[in-house]
Amino acid sequence: MTRHELHRQLRGLGLVRGDVVMVHASMRAVGPLEGGGDTLIAAIADTIGPTSTMLMVLDADPSEPFDALTTPVGVEDMGVLAELFRCTSGVEVNDHVAARFAARGPAAADLLSHSPVHHYFAEGSVLARFVTVGGRVLRLGADIDATTLTHHAEYLADVPQKRHVRRTLQRADVGAVTIESLDDTAGIADWAGGDYFSALMRDYLADGHARVGPASHAS
């Protein structure tokens, strides 16, 4: 698939110029591209235009002490496109050992400004600012439960007995740091039905919601 064809399909999904877009993509699901993942990044930029901003969550390779600028993305969890985007010219990154994001565009600096060390998806976070500016999520073949914005919803949700965790992570500059947050790896509450949020989102999409309007989706 060519850059031009990707641009046409992205417009068909509802992307428009000026959007602030958070991208989750599985390159395996997208399929072969002329020019690989760089072509997908360029096609998204073509579609949303120079006044827009593209955002991706990066995370980090857990086998290396974290450095915001140099630590590779953990591609097994985040996907190869996130690592390609991190290395793309003009991309900025924030310095958070547990919630590293990358962005390119006019809103990048504001989106990536200071986030709380603990509870890093709550108010004052990159995700909270993304919502405030009317950001839209583009999901290209990525699993629905990989949509990072749902973690911000978990902080806002009125759910009793939310589960908190403390994790110790390694930074290249200061060594070990301990961070407290909601359990964003195994779910914020116990529920007999298993992965409650994934089940809710799948039911929501199956009912025909969120396919048009504020968010854009592709399978």
Backbone bond lengths (Angstrom), bond angles and torsions (degrees), N, CA, C in turn:
res aa  C-N    CA-C-N  psi(-1)  N-CA   C-N-CA  omega(-1)  CA-C   N-CA-C  phi
1 M - - - 1.463 - - 1.526 109.05 -
2 T 1.306 116.39 141.21 1.460 121.38 -176.74 1.524 111.51 -94.75
3 R 1.303 115.03 167.61 1.471 121.20 176.72 1.526 111.02 -60.17
4 H 1.317 116.34 -40.42 1.464 120.16 179.95 1.528 110.82 -63.99
5 E 1.335 116.94 -43.28 1.458 119.99 179.67 1.524 111.21 -65.55
6 L 1.326 117.12 -39.92 1.468 120.46 176.13 1.524 110.48 -60.68
7 H 1.317 116.19 -44.37 1.471 120.65 178.88 1.527 110.65 -57.53
8 R 1.329 116.53 -43.54 1.459 120.47 -179.62 1.534 110.66 -63.54
9 Q 1.333 116.65 -43.15 1.460 119.85 -178.80 1.530 112.00 -70.00
10 L 1.319 117.28 -36.63 1.464 120.42 178.33 1.525 111.13 -65.18
11 R 1.317 116.86 -38.75 1.465 120.25 174.68 1.528 110.13 -62.62
12 G 1.331 115.80 -37.76 1.455 119.81 178.32 1.518 112.90 -65.15
13 L 1.339 116.69 -28.13 1.461 120.62 176.95 1.528 112.14 -74.57
14 G 1.323 117.06 -17.21 1.461 119.59 177.84 1.506 115.00 114.24
15 L 1.335 118.50 2.70 1.461 119.39 175.19 1.516 109.91 -67.11
16 V 1.328 115.98 139.33 1.464 120.31 179.97 1.517 109.35 -135.12
17 R 1.292 115.77 164.10 1.468 120.97 -179.99 1.525 109.69 -64.03
18 G 1.325 115.10 139.21 1.456 121.18 179.77 1.514 114.58 92.97
19 D 1.341 117.88 -6.38 1.459 120.47 179.93 1.529 111.75 -64.29
20 V 1.321 115.67 147.75 1.465 122.52 163.31 1.521 105.52 -101.79
21 V 1.335 116.65 114.33 1.458 121.45 -167.15 1.521 110.96 -123.03
22 M 1.325 115.38 127.68 1.459 121.60 171.75 1.524 107.90 -100.05
23 V 1.327 116.25 123.98 1.460 121.63 -170.73 1.526 110.81 -107.25
24 H 1.339 115.19 132.06 1.466 123.20 168.24 1.515 106.47 -124.71
25 A 1.331 117.64 121.72 1.458 119.47 -174.85 1.522 111.58 -141.85
26 S 1.304 115.23 140.13 1.457 123.02 169.86 1.521 107.34 -105.03
27 M 1.327 116.70 111.61 1.449 119.57 -178.91 1.524 111.06 -64.25
28 R 1.314 117.25 -30.95 1.465 119.96 177.27 1.522 110.52 -63.99
29 A 1.332 116.13 -40.47 1.462 119.93 179.54 1.531 111.41 -72.80
30 V 1.322 117.47 -36.26 1.465 120.81 179.38 1.524 110.25 -63.53
31 G 1.334 116.73 -40.04 1.452 120.47 178.65 1.523 113.05 97.84
32 P 1.326 117.26 179.10 1.464 121.64 -175.59 1.533 111.95 -62.13
33 L 1.332 114.89 134.56 1.457 121.15 178.85 1.521 109.51 -125.46
34 E 1.299 115.91 142.21 1.458 120.60 173.09 1.530 107.70 -70.53
35 G 1.342 116.56 106.06 1.457 120.44 -176.88 1.514 113.52 100.45
36 G 1.338 117.63 -1.36 1.459 121.33 174.74 1.522 113.70 68.68
37 G 1.343 115.24 -153.56 1.457 120.98 -175.39 1.516 114.07 -61.87
38 D 1.332 117.01 -29.98 1.468 119.67 177.85 1.527 110.95 -60.31
39 T 1.326 116.07 -33.50 1.465 120.11 178.17 1.520 111.03 -67.53
40 L 1.331 117.03 -37.77 1.466 119.74 177.95 1.526 110.68 -65.40
41 I 1.321 117.23 -43.64 1.467 120.83 177.71 1.526 109.97 -59.80
42 A 1.330 116.47 -44.01 1.466 120.53 -179.66 1.525 111.16 -65.81
43 A 1.338 117.46 -38.72 1.461 120.49 -179.19 1.522 111.34 -67.26
44 I 1.336 117.17 -38.48 1.466 119.85 175.73 1.525 109.88 -63.11
45 A 1.340 116.35 -43.63 1.467 120.42 178.43 1.524 110.93 -62.25
46 D 1.342 117.49 -40.40 1.467 120.81 177.28 1.525 110.57 -58.69
47 T 1.330 116.00 -40.21 1.457 121.13 -172.47 1.520 112.24 -74.89
48 I 1.326 116.71 -40.24 1.466 118.90 -176.59 1.529 112.80 -92.09
49 G 1.336 117.53 -16.01 1.455 121.01 171.43 1.525 114.73 83.20
50 P 1.334 116.67 171.01 1.468 121.35 -173.37 1.525 114.72 -72.75
51 T 1.324 118.11 -14.76 1.470 119.50 178.97 1.526 111.62 -91.49
52 S 1.311 117.05 5.74 1.459 122.18 -176.42 1.524 110.15 -104.69
53 T 1.323 115.60 174.73 1.462 121.67 -179.79 1.521 109.75 -135.31
54 M 1.322 115.22 135.37 1.462 122.39 176.27 1.517 108.54 -108.00
55 L 1.330 115.96 135.08 1.463 122.79 -176.28 1.522 109.21 -127.43
56 M 1.333 116.69 139.94 1.456 121.38 172.94 1.523 109.68 -140.59
57 V 1.330 116.37 146.91 1.453 120.84 172.18 1.522 107.63 -84.83
58 L 1.344 116.80 137.64 1.446 121.12 -175.33 1.522 113.34 -106.05
59 D 1.326 117.24 -42.33 1.449 119.50 -168.80 1.532 107.54 58.17
60 A 1.320 118.13 -158.84 1.457 120.28 -178.72 1.516 109.56 -157.30
61 D 1.323 115.91 157.30 1.454 121.26 174.72 1.530 108.08 -66.77
62 P 1.351 118.53 114.27 1.470 120.01 -174.40 1.519 114.10 -68.65
63 S 1.332 117.42 -10.65 1.462 119.73 -179.17 1.525 112.07 -81.49
64 E 1.335 117.33 -8.16 1.462 121.07 -177.65 1.527 111.31 -118.74
65 P 1.346 117.80 142.77 1.469 119.95 170.85 1.520 109.14 -58.40
66 F 1.322 116.68 136.75 1.464 121.37 -169.31 1.517 112.48 -75.33
67 D 1.320 115.43 129.84 1.454 124.22 166.80 1.519 106.60 -132.40
68 A 1.332 116.98 123.96 1.468 121.01 -171.05 1.518 112.89 -55.78
69 L 1.338 117.43 -38.00 1.460 120.94 -172.73 1.515 114.16 -89.22
70 T 1.342 117.52 -27.10 1.463 118.57 -170.52 1.519 115.15 -115.58
71 T 1.324 118.96 -20.82 1.459 119.70 -177.30 1.523 110.36 -68.89
72 P 1.341 117.77 126.25 1.466 119.61 179.35 1.527 111.53 -65.04
73 V 1.302 115.31 159.91 1.463 121.98 173.88 1.525 109.13 -71.96
74 G 1.327 116.43 145.72 1.449 120.18 171.12 1.517 108.77 -75.67
75 V 1.346 117.32 87.94 1.464 120.91 -168.87 1.529 112.48 -65.97
76 E 1.323 117.68 -22.51 1.465 118.67 178.83 1.520 110.94 -63.27
77 D 1.342 116.35 -34.57 1.458 121.02 179.18 1.527 112.33 -94.82
78 M 1.326 117.53 -40.60 1.460 121.43 -172.15 1.523 113.33 -94.34
79 G 1.328 117.17 -23.77 1.455 120.17 -179.28 1.521 112.41 95.94
80 V 1.316 115.43 156.56 1.460 121.18 -175.75 1.521 112.47 -67.69
81 L 1.344 118.41 -29.71 1.460 120.10 -177.33 1.527 111.16 -63.66
82 A 1.325 117.55 -35.76 1.465 120.35 178.89 1.523 111.17 -62.57
83 E 1.325 117.00 -40.18 1.473 119.70 178.06 1.523 110.92 -68.72
84 L 1.328 117.46 -39.70 1.462 120.09 176.26 1.522 111.16 -62.08
85 F 1.337 116.38 -42.03 1.464 120.01 -179.82 1.525 110.53 -65.44
86 R 1.338 117.06 -40.24 1.475 120.59 178.72 1.524 110.96 -55.80
87 C 1.329 116.94 -36.59 1.459 122.16 -175.88 1.532 113.39 -92.19
88 T 1.338 117.37 3.70 1.458 121.50 -178.25 1.527 111.00 -77.65
89 S 1.310 116.78 141.10 1.464 121.58 179.78 1.526 111.14 -57.41
90 G 1.342 115.74 135.46 1.459 121.54 176.89 1.508 115.09 87.22
91 V 1.324 117.74 -3.58 1.465 121.02 -179.45 1.527 110.23 -80.99
92 E 1.327 116.06 135.30 1.460 122.84 175.80 1.528 109.22 -107.94
93 V 1.347 116.10 151.11 1.466 120.50 178.33 1.524 109.04 -128.34
94 N 1.338 115.71 153.78 1.459 119.50 173.26 1.523 109.61 -96.43
95 D 1.320 116.03 165.30 1.460 121.12 -174.60 1.522 109.65 -109.40
96 H 1.332 116.11 77.52 1.467 120.64 177.64 1.516 108.19 -133.33
97 V 1.312 116.17 120.47 1.456 121.14 -173.04 1.527 112.91 -64.59
98 A 1.324 117.81 -25.08 1.465 120.91 -178.01 1.518 113.26 -110.01
99 A 1.317 117.50 -9.84 1.474 120.32 -176.48 1.520 109.53 -147.53
100 R 1.335 115.86 65.38 1.459 120.11 179.10 1.530 109.74 -84.47
101 F 1.312 115.28 130.69 1.464 122.48 177.34 1.526 108.86 -124.38
102 A 1.318 115.39 158.56 1.462 122.08 172.81 1.512 108.50 -127.70
103 A 1.327 116.15 146.51 1.460 120.56 179.78 1.516 109.35 -148.89
104 R 1.334 114.72 152.57 1.461 121.06 174.27 1.516 108.54 -140.08
105 G 1.326 115.39 128.63 1.451 120.33 179.79 1.513 111.30 135.40
106 P 1.335 117.86 177.52 1.456 122.15 -174.61 1.533 114.59 -58.94
107 A 1.339 117.84 -31.38 1.465 120.57 -177.26 1.526 112.99 -90.98
108 A 1.337 117.62 2.33 1.464 120.87 -172.68 1.525 112.30 -58.92
109 A 1.327 117.50 -49.83 1.465 120.25 -175.74 1.519 111.59 -61.47
110 D 1.330 117.31 -41.96 1.463 119.94 179.50 1.526 111.21 -67.01
111 L 1.323 117.40 -43.26 1.457 119.94 -179.81 1.522 111.44 -61.90
112 L 1.328 116.78 -38.05 1.455 121.64 -173.20 1.519 113.52 -93.05
113 S 1.319 117.70 6.62 1.466 119.81 179.57 1.520 110.14 -65.28
114 H 1.303 117.24 179.47 1.465 123.35 -168.01 1.526 113.02 -47.17
115 S 1.332 114.73 132.50 1.461 121.93 173.90 1.525 108.59 -118.08
116 P 1.333 118.20 151.23 1.460 119.83 179.00 1.530 111.21 -61.03
117 V 1.320 116.09 141.22 1.462 120.53 178.33 1.520 110.05 -63.75
118 H 1.335 115.95 -46.89 1.456 121.32 177.15 1.538 108.78 -98.93
119 H 1.326 116.55 155.52 1.474 121.25 179.58 1.532 109.65 49.70
120 Y 1.304 114.94 56.39 1.455 124.37 -167.76 1.521 114.21 -78.20
121 F 1.336 118.32 -1.04 1.463 121.21 172.80 1.525 111.41 -110.81
122 A 1.322 117.98 7.97 1.463 122.57 -177.65 1.533 109.91 -87.22
123 E 1.332 115.98 -161.51 1.465 120.20 177.81 1.529 109.80 -58.54
124 G 1.331 116.64 142.84 1.455 121.07 -178.42 1.515 113.67 86.42
125 S 1.323 117.37 1.21 1.459 121.58 -177.31 1.523 111.53 -91.67
126 V 1.329 115.30 171.97 1.470 120.49 173.90 1.530 110.27 -56.57
127 L 1.322 116.81 -42.95 1.467 120.39 -178.16 1.520 111.83 -66.13
128 A 1.327 117.57 -38.29 1.463 120.57 178.14 1.527 110.42 -63.49
129 R 1.331 116.86 -41.50 1.468 119.74 178.59 1.529 110.74 -68.77
130 F 1.315 116.51 -36.07 1.465 121.21 177.08 1.532 110.65 -59.16
131 V 1.319 116.76 -43.02 1.464 121.13 178.27 1.531 110.27 -65.83
132 T 1.320 116.59 -41.69 1.462 121.47 -177.21 1.533 111.79 -60.03
133 V 1.337 116.75 -36.86 1.468 119.37 -178.85 1.529 112.38 -88.11
134 G 1.340 117.16 8.15 1.460 120.18 177.78 1.505 113.89 75.72
135 G 1.339 116.99 33.19 1.453 121.11 -179.21 1.523 112.72 -60.85
136 R 1.324 115.64 154.21 1.466 122.36 -179.03 1.528 108.30 -123.56
137 V 1.331 116.24 148.11 1.457 121.95 -178.32 1.523 109.34 -103.79
138 L 1.327 116.05 128.63 1.455 122.90 174.24 1.520 108.28 -110.05
139 R 1.320 116.57 115.58 1.466 121.46 -178.49 1.522 108.39 -113.73
140 L 1.324 116.44 114.14 1.455 122.58 -177.08 1.525 109.22 -113.49
141 G 1.309 115.96 86.94 1.450 120.59 176.71 1.513 115.47 78.35
142 A 1.314 118.17 -10.02 1.466 121.00 179.31 1.524 109.81 -72.65
143 D 1.321 116.60 147.56 1.463 120.86 178.91 1.523 110.22 -58.72
144 I 1.321 116.85 143.45 1.460 121.27 -178.82 1.520 111.68 -61.27
145 D 1.346 117.43 -32.96 1.461 119.04 -178.38 1.527 112.33 -78.80
146 A 1.330 117.60 0.55 1.460 121.01 174.21 1.522 112.39 -92.39
147 T 1.325 117.80 2.81 1.460 121.70 -178.14 1.528 109.53 -74.46
148 T 1.318 116.19 106.07 1.470 122.06 -170.75 1.516 112.68 -61.94
149 L 1.328 117.55 -29.74 1.460 120.51 -178.04 1.525 112.12 -58.85
150 T 1.331 117.73 -24.44 1.463 119.86 179.30 1.524 112.04 -61.72
151 H 1.331 117.41 -25.62 1.466 119.25 178.76 1.529 111.43 -66.22
152 H 1.330 116.61 -34.31 1.469 118.74 175.50 1.525 110.03 -66.78
153 A 1.337 116.33 -39.76 1.462 120.29 176.82 1.523 111.35 -60.59
154 E 1.330 117.40 -34.46 1.461 120.49 178.62 1.527 111.40 -63.48
155 Y 1.327 117.27 -36.77 1.468 119.57 176.94 1.522 111.21 -67.91
156 L 1.321 117.10 -34.29 1.460 120.87 -178.29 1.522 112.63 -80.79
157 A 1.321 117.43 -23.86 1.459 121.56 -173.60 1.529 111.68 -67.32
158 D 1.321 115.30 138.98 1.466 121.59 176.69 1.533 108.22 -85.17
159 V 1.321 115.19 81.24 1.465 122.35 -177.57 1.540 108.22 -118.93
160 P 1.332 117.90 126.08 1.461 119.17 -179.48 1.525 111.83 -72.04
161 Q 1.306 115.08 150.82 1.460 122.97 173.30 1.528 112.62 53.59
162 K 1.327 114.65 52.24 1.463 118.60 175.56 1.528 109.44 -64.42
163 R 1.324 114.85 141.77 1.462 120.63 -176.81 1.525 109.84 -89.54
164 H 1.326 116.60 126.30 1.463 122.72 177.56 1.525 109.86 -106.11
165 V 1.317 115.61 151.18 1.467 120.80 177.87 1.520 109.08 -133.56
166 R 1.321 114.99 157.04 1.464 121.89 172.55 1.527 106.97 -122.58
167 R 1.321 115.51 128.49 1.459 120.37 -179.67 1.520 109.82 -124.73
168 T 1.310 115.81 142.59 1.459 121.49 175.94 1.521 108.20 -106.04
169 L 1.334 115.57 121.72 1.458 122.54 -176.67 1.526 109.39 -121.72
170 Q 1.310 115.77 157.38 1.463 120.68 -176.47 1.525 111.10 -104.12
171 R 1.327 115.49 125.62 1.459 121.41 172.74 1.523 108.64 -103.75
172 A 1.326 115.99 148.68 1.462 120.28 179.18 1.522 111.99 -70.32
173 D 1.343 117.62 -26.74 1.466 120.30 -173.95 1.529 113.57 -91.19
174 V 1.326 118.62 -40.09 1.471 120.31 -173.64 1.529 113.33 -120.47
175 G 1.309 117.35 -1.56 1.457 119.22 -179.44 1.520 112.76 86.24
176 A 1.313 116.58 -142.39 1.462 121.98 -173.49 1.529 111.23 -72.65
177 V 1.328 116.18 135.22 1.464 122.53 173.29 1.527 107.80 -131.56
178 T 1.328 115.64 141.91 1.468 120.94 179.36 1.513 108.95 -108.85
179 I 1.323 115.63 131.09 1.458 122.24 -174.21 1.517 109.29 -128.44
180 E 1.332 115.67 136.81 1.458 121.21 178.03 1.527 109.29 -107.73
181 S 1.340 116.22 140.43 1.459 121.54 178.10 1.515 109.16 -158.92
182 L 1.336 116.21 174.39 1.453 118.91 165.45 1.526 108.50 -64.62
183 D 1.309 116.27 158.48 1.460 120.40 -178.92 1.527 109.15 -74.94
184 D 1.333 116.21 91.93 1.456 120.46 -176.61 1.533 112.16 -92.31
185 T 1.333 116.48 14.03 1.456 119.70 175.17 1.524 112.25 -112.68
186 A 1.335 117.43 -32.46 1.467 120.34 -175.70 1.519 112.94 -123.78
187 G 1.332 117.97 9.54 1.463 120.43 178.97 1.509 111.66 100.72
188 I 1.323 116.56 144.42 1.466 120.76 -172.39 1.525 112.69 -86.24
189 A 1.333 118.36 -6.78 1.467 120.51 -179.34 1.523 108.86 -153.90
190 D 1.320 115.27 154.28 1.459 120.48 175.50 1.531 109.49 -76.26
191 W 1.312 115.76 137.48 1.459 121.01 -179.97 1.521 108.18 -150.89
192 A 1.313 116.67 132.59 1.464 120.88 -174.08 1.517 112.73 -64.39
193 G 1.335 116.92 -21.53 1.456 120.60 -176.82 1.507 114.88 -83.50
194 G 1.328 118.57 4.07 1.460 121.16 179.06 1.510 111.81 90.94
195 D 1.328 117.03 -131.24 1.462 122.24 -177.92 1.526 108.51 -77.25
196 Y 1.330 116.06 88.85 1.462 121.69 -171.42 1.514 112.41 -61.90
197 F 1.327 118.34 -41.49 1.454 119.17 -173.54 1.520 110.93 -71.97
198 S 1.325 116.42 -40.00 1.458 119.29 177.07 1.523 110.75 -60.55
199 A 1.346 117.07 -42.76 1.460 121.02 179.35 1.521 111.48 -63.35
200 L 1.327 117.08 -42.65 1.454 120.97 179.49 1.530 111.51 -63.27
201 M 1.341 116.21 -43.12 1.455 119.97 -178.13 1.527 111.22 -67.32
202 R 1.318 116.85 -39.16 1.465 119.28 179.23 1.527 110.76 -65.55
203 D 1.339 116.56 -40.60 1.464 119.66 176.38 1.517 111.10 -63.94
204 Y 1.332 115.98 -39.85 1.463 121.23 -179.25 1.521 110.92 -61.44
205 L 1.332 116.26 -45.81 1.454 120.16 -179.97 1.525 111.60 -70.22
206 A 1.329 116.47 -36.17 1.461 120.31 179.64 1.524 111.56 -63.43
207 D 1.327 116.75 -28.23 1.459 121.59 178.29 1.531 112.32 -79.56
208 G 1.339 116.38 -2.48 1.463 119.62 176.72 1.511 114.33 94.48
209 H 1.336 118.08 5.12 1.459 120.58 179.18 1.525 109.85 -81.44
210 A 1.323 115.35 162.17 1.472 124.16 172.70 1.524 112.98 61.10
211 R 1.313 118.42 15.03 1.457 119.88 177.21 1.532 111.85 -91.52
212 V 1.307 116.44 -19.90 1.447 120.89 175.23 1.508 108.07 -135.60
213 G 1.335 116.98 163.02 1.461 119.24 176.52 1.521 110.83 99.06
214 P 1.354 117.22 -136.65 1.448 120.34 -168.96 1.517 114.72 -62.25
215 A 1.344 119.56 -28.85 1.447 120.20 -177.51 1.517 110.39 -116.20
216 S 1.335 115.99 150.48 1.445 121.42 178.51 1.507 109.40 -113.58
217 H 1.325 118.67 138.63 1.451 122.83 -176.91 1.517 110.17 -135.44
218 A 1.313 115.68 148.65 1.452 120.90 169.76 1.511 107.50 -142.36
219 S 1.316 118.03 149.66 1.458 121.57 178.43 1.521 108.99 -112.86
